[in-house]
Amino acid sequence: AQKVTQAQTEISVVEKEDVTLDCVYETRDTTYYLFWYKQPPSGELVFLIRRNSFDEQNEISGRYSWNFQKSTSSFNFTITASQVVDSAVYFCALNSAMYSNYQLIWGAGTKLIIKP
Amino acid sequence: DTEVTQTPKHLVMGMTNKKSLKCEQHMGHRAMYWYKQKAKKPPELMFVYSYEKLSINESVPSRFSPECPNSSLLNLHLHALQPEDSALYLCASSHSSTGFSYEQYFGPGTRLTVT
């Protein structure tokens, strides 16, 4: 089975707090790709990161960081010192050739609310 | 430049109308996608074009008709829609003609309301 689980439906924090969004995936494929997208209220899906199954190095980009652990099938996303502009729905997605080259398997999304 | 543009931003149409959604990308991407997204849900894939040929039709009703006039343009023709078709329609493109491994870049979407 191919599946992405984002168990946190909604998270609310006060500005400047750190927040971690969880993503757990299932796949029998050995070659796959994981993605995070941000969808602000305006609606556009913004690509944040792509990670392939052979690269378990953590990634940091400014206030954003990602922790990929194959042992626990997780690809978690942390925002450090959150800001109001980080308020959005965040989707984790899986691309597995065993399932479909084109089809992304999406998590349900986590709505992040950053309060001033 | 990682921009995908879509027009119109908003569209209200009656069930007997015919309208079209347009999408354009100038990144040289070989695959283009149409998605439908209902509120509080992830996007659902509708169609994929690779090298201007329809590669995937996810069992979409015939009242939605895609068209890819050239490698930069993607249209979605709408006819005799139902109120349940009201949603955000997103266009995306990706570098890979096979779709696999490359990220997709999305446009801002068209918010469609069918009355």
Chai-1 contact restraints between the chains, C-beta under 6 A:
chainA,res_idxA,chainB,res_idxB,connection_type,confidence,min_distance_angstrom,max_distance_angstrom,comment,restraint_id
A,Y33,B,S101,contact,1.0,0.0,6.0,A-B,restraint_1
A,G43,B,L88,contact,1.0,0.0,6.0,A-B,restraint_2
A,G43,B,G109,contact,1.0,0.0,6.0,A-B,restraint_3
A,E44,B,F106,contact,1.0,0.0,6.0,A-B,restraint_4
A,E44,B,P108,contact,1.0,0.0,6.0,A-B,restraint_5
A,L45,B,F106,contact,1.0,0.0,6.0,A-B,restraint_6
A,F47,B,E103,contact,1.0,0.0,6.0,A-B,restraint_7
A,R50,B,E103,contact,1.0,0.0,6.0,A-B,restraint_8
A,F91,B,P42,contact,1.0,0.0,6.0,A-B,restraint_9
A,A97,B,F100,contact,1.0,0.0,6.0,A-B,restraint_10
A,N101,B,T98,contact,1.0,0.0,6.0,A-B,restraint_11
A,N101,B,G99,contact,1.0,0.0,6.0,A-B,restraint_12
A,N101,B,F100,contact,1.0,0.0,6.0,A-B,restraint_13
A,Y102,B,V48,contact,1.0,0.0,6.0,A-B,restraint_14
A,Y102,B,I56,contact,1.0,0.0,6.0,A-B,restraint_15
A,Y102,B,G99,contact,1.0,0.0,6.0,A-B,restraint_16
A,Q103,B,L45,contact,1.0,0.0,6.0,A-B,restraint_17
A,W106,B,P42,contact,1.0,0.0,6.0,A-B,restraint_18
A,G109,B,P42,contact,1.0,0.0,6.0,A-B,restraint_19
